[in-house]
Amino acid sequence: MYTFILFEFIALIVMLVQFGKVKSTIYKYFLPYLIFIVFFEVGNLMHWFGVTHNHRSNNLWISNIEITIEFVFFNLFLNKLLNRLKTGFMITSLVVLVSAIDIIFIQGIWELGTFAILLQYCVLITMVCRFFYTTIKHIDIRINILKMPSFWLNTGLLFFCLSEFLFFSSFTYMAYKNNYHYLIFFFTINNLANVILYSCLTISFLCISKTIRL
């Protein structure tokens, strides 16, 4: 059920092993990000973030924060890859503002901010598609795209964002019905999406030693 945590650990270990080669690239920022993600997942598993609210333990508040940090990191990273960091900061700031309004004033901090999450994944999907379009349009035909770290990063991120977007599209309607089959569906989709994302990230870290193209 929590297989994806193992893949997050593997990605972190590979990053640490490869850090001597990674530290001269923008992929070095994945080290603090992966440390944060592993800490968050372990903390969730150990119930470190549960807060009693309305007579039930609630950790959705920390999930809102984690997903927003995830969005900020990947959106700025993708914009850096595309050399449009200034625009990326503007878009990121606007989305975070809208997300905060949704989480605090509309859905509430004790509920999952699904509207904010859907907006964040929409932006990330758009950025990934923009990356692939730009890459296909400008790439040298002599370059093996499978050796490009950014290809694996964006491939994993695209699958992850599409899966999570489709899941959270139904979250508001189904999540609070305590439907057992829905919970199984959630863990299956979430597990698979994370396994693919962090597997692709691991490959991207390994590719940095084989190519200077990001």
N, C-alpha and C positions, 0 to 999 in steps of 0.2 A: 504493500500500500504506500510505503514511503520510500520506494526504490530510488526516486529522483534525488533524495538527499545524498545517496552514495555517488551519483554522477556529479553533483555539485562539489563534493569533497574531491573527486578525481580531477575536476577542472581546476580547483584551487591548488592541488598538489602539482599538477602539470605546470600551472602558472609559476609556482615557486621554483620548480626545477628549471624552467625556461627563462626565468626573470633576467638572467644575465644578457640574454639576447633580446628580450622584450623591452627592457628598460629604456632603450633608445627610440622606441616607437610609442604611439599613443595607446597601445594596448597595455602599457604599464598601469593605466588607471583601473584595469580590471582587477588588480590585486586587492585594493581596499574594497572594491565593490563585491568581490567574491567572499571576502572575510565577513562583510556585513550580511550577505545573503545566507551564508552557512550559520552565522550566529542567529539570525532570525529564524531559520528553519528548525534549528536545534531548540531554540527557545520556545517555539510554537509546540514542538513535540513534547517538551518537558513542562508545558503549561506555565511558563514564566510570565506571560503577558495577560493571563486571564484576570479580568476585573469583574467583580460581582455587580451586576446591574439588573434591576427588575427581577431579582431572585434567580438569576441564571448567570453562569460564567460567560464572559464576553471577551473575545480577543479580536473581533472584527475591526476595532479601532486601530490596532497595530497593523492589520492587513491593509487598511486604507493608506497608512503611512508608507509601508513597504512597497506597495504597488506604485505609488506616486514617485518614490525615490527611484524605482526601477525605470519608470517612464523618463524621468529627468536624465538619468545616466545614459540610457540608450538613445534618446533623442539628440542630446548634445553630442554624443559619440558619432552618430550617423551624420549629423550636420558638419562635424569636423572632417569626416571622411570626404564629404562633398564640398569642402571649402566654403561653407556658408554658415559659419559659426555665429555671426552677428544676427542673421535671420533666425537661426536656431534658438538663440537666447530669447528673442522676442516671442517666438511661438511657444517655447517652453514656459515662459513667464505667464503668458495669457492662459494656457491650458491649466497650469497650476492654480492660477487665480480662480478660474471657473470650477476646477475640482474642489477647491477649498470652500467655495460658496455652496456647492452641492452637498459636500460632506457635513459641513457645519450647520447650514441653514435650511437645507431641503430634506435630505434623507436622514441626517443626524449622525453624530460621531459614533454612536453605538450600533449603527447598521452599516452594511457594506455599501460604499458609494458607487453603485453600479453605473449610474449615468456618467460619472467622472471616469470610471474605468473604461467604459466603451469609447468615450472621447479620446482617452489616452491611447488606446489600442488602434483606433482609426488613424491617428496621427502617425504612429509608428509604422503601420502597414503602408501608409502613403509614402513615408520616408524610405522604407525598404524597396518599394516598387520604383521609386525615383532613383535609388542607387542602382538597381538592376538595369533600368533604362539607360542611365548614364554610362554604366560599365559596358553594356553591349554596344552602345553607340560609339564609344571612343577607344575601346580596348584594342591593343595590337594583336593581330591574329596569331602572332608567334608566341603569345603568352598563354600558358596553360592555366585556365581559370580555376581548375581544381587545386592549384597550388597557391591561390590567393587567399590569405587569411580572411579578408573581408567577404569573400564569396561564402565561406562556411558560416561566418558570423551572421550574415544577412539571410542565408538559407534557414538556419535554425530559428532566427528571430521571426521570420515570416511565418513558418509553421506554428510557432508558439503563439504569436499574436492572433493569427486566424482562429486557432483552436480556442484560445481564451475568449476571443470576441464572440464566437458562436455560443460558447458556454454561458457567458455572462448576459447574453441577450435574453436567455430564458431564466436567469437567476432570480430576478425580482418576482416572477410569477410562481416559480416552483420551490425556491429555497426554503420557505417557511412553512411548507406543507408537511415537512418531516417524512417525505416519501423515501422509503428505503432504496428503491431502484434509482431514484434521482441521486442519492448520496453515492451509490456505487458508480453511477455515471460520472459524477463529479470527480471522484478519486481516480477513476480510470483515465479520463481526459487530462486532468491536471498532471498526473504522473507521467503519461506518455509525452505530453507537450514539454514538460521540463526535462525529461530524459533526452529528447531530441535536441532541445536548445543547448543543454550543457555538454552533450556529446559533440555538437558542432563547434561550440566554443573551445573545447579541448583540442579538436583537430586544427582550429584556426591558430591556437597558440603554438602547436607543433609546426605548422606551416611557416611561421615567421623565420625559422632557421633555414628554410629552403628558398626563400624569395625575399627581395626587398620591397616588392609591391604590396601595398596594404589593401 
